[in-house]
Amino acid sequence: MTQARLKFHVRIMAENEIAFGPGKAELLEAIQRTGSISQAAKSMSMSYRRAWQLVETMNQCFHSDLVETQTGGTHGGGAMVTELGQLVLNKFRIMEQLAIQAVESEFEELSSYMKIND
């Protein structure tokens, strides 16, 4: 069954760098959930190296870090989303919803012209 749906990819750019987008938002949510960049990466089927690259990019693009890390010890390391990281994540999710709402009626009309099996 074919169904029309609207999918947005909001990205916040800093020069030519993607400072924040859907993948980075998902990574921050996974870090919040797991308390670890490594575990967050695993839960997203992403390499640890790639997750670190995304965290480094986010941290470099904002006034202060969105993710703070603790080096390992007897209890291992960890990571946490900072207050700014939580703010950025929340604002980003709101922006995504507002973008969808802004075009929803146009999408409804456009999708009425599509071949869709009911």
Secondary structure as UniProt FT lines:
FT   STRAND          12..14
FT   TURN            15..16
FT   STRAND          17..20
FT   HELIX           22..34
FT   HELIX           37..43
FT   TURN            44..45
FT   HELIX           48..61
FT   STRAND          67..70
FT   TURN            74..75
FT   STRAND          78..81
FT   HELIX           83..111
FT   TURN            112..113
//
